[in-house]
Amino acid sequence: MAHFPLRLALDGDALVSNWHWLAHRSAGAACGAAMKADGYGLGAREAVKRLQHAGCRDFFVATWAEAAALMPWPGDLNLSVLHGVGAEDLGEAVRSRARPVLNSREQVERWRGTGRPCDVMIDTGFNRLGVSAADVAAGLLDGLDVETIMSHLACADEDGPMNVRQRQDFADVSGRARARRRSLANSAGICLGADYAFDLTRPGLALYGGIPRPEAQGHIRQVVRVEAQIVQRRRVAAGQSIGYNATFIAEAPRELAILNIGYADGYLRAFSGTGRARIGGIEAPVIGRISMDLTTICVDADPTLKEGDWVELDYDLPSAAAQSGLSQYELLTGLGARFERVWK
Ligand SMILES: *Cc1c(COP(=O)(O)O)cnc(C)c1O
């Protein structure tokens, strides 16, 4: 097999530890896991295996293609498809082990005749996906076999009146509907407290090391480490420029290392001049523009580094988000296909 010059070092113990913390904070409710976007970039199949082993039973993907990629699906686990069932999905959906989260009147009518179980999303003010409380009150869900009725919080990572309002509206409408379970909270919603947990929670970000709210600080562990090999070492003289558009001019002689990672791997140009690498105890700043496949760091602090050495880029999600201006979600889901994904 060809060698991968860049890798994600994935900490399975940290993933499981994060799930246990979120399950504990879910206060008696079952704790599931959002697996969309290939497990937020980590690799859904491997993440499911570890969370299943830890006791997680409920998983969520966005599309039927994502569900199909996880087949064969273990008989004792639930898999829900968040975008529901479109006209082109129906054939696949009725044969699948997964069930749709119905999001609109059209989807409810499409599914009703199948007689198969489903979940239902209620819109409580997000105005993205979901059926209205008025439609539920008018009997839209009559005759459906609803496993889980759910809604989604718009502002759970902030404090404000909307969280309480959505929670109250969801309690009202889900109390009237006939469903086996009720589910509202994502990662940030779990942090808001036990009244947001209902019967089932749906964390994503915090499982993978994101800190959605201050309550999670100190409990959620980093899962993903980004590592790349040095392609070339180089020394530039004072006055030389570095990289595309010569955005960095060395004011003194500099020791450089060119790394095997770039924006095509999700290490975006937002890290140009702001990112940093860690080698042992030292810090090596990213200098100049990030290229498609390459990134330059200054290694004045350790000139013994050489071609082939591995370097870790700082990808602790809150601090990498601060460096780059990207969200913690974008930092995870942008991680590209060229990494070897190595679980420990
Ligand atoms: C993505 C998603 C989640 C998980 O959200 P996080 O903020 O990553 O915890 C939960 N519920 C729904 C409906 C989602 O789309």
The ligand as a Gaussian input file, in Angstrom:
#p B3LYP/6-31G(d) Opt

LIG

0 1
 C      -26.065000      17.812000      13.455000
 C      -27.247000      17.620000      14.297000
 C      -27.118000      17.292000      15.663000
 C      -25.778000      17.306000      16.361000
 O      -25.444000      18.647000      16.634000
 P      -24.086000      19.091000      17.399000
 O      -24.238000      20.551000      17.528000
 O      -22.960000      18.694000      16.498000
 O      -24.045000      18.373000      18.690000
 C      -28.255000      16.998000      16.367000
 N      -29.483000      17.063000      15.783000
 C      -29.646000      17.394000      14.487000
 C      -31.015000      17.453000      13.914000
 C      -28.555000      17.694000      13.713000
 O      -28.720000      18.063000      12.438000

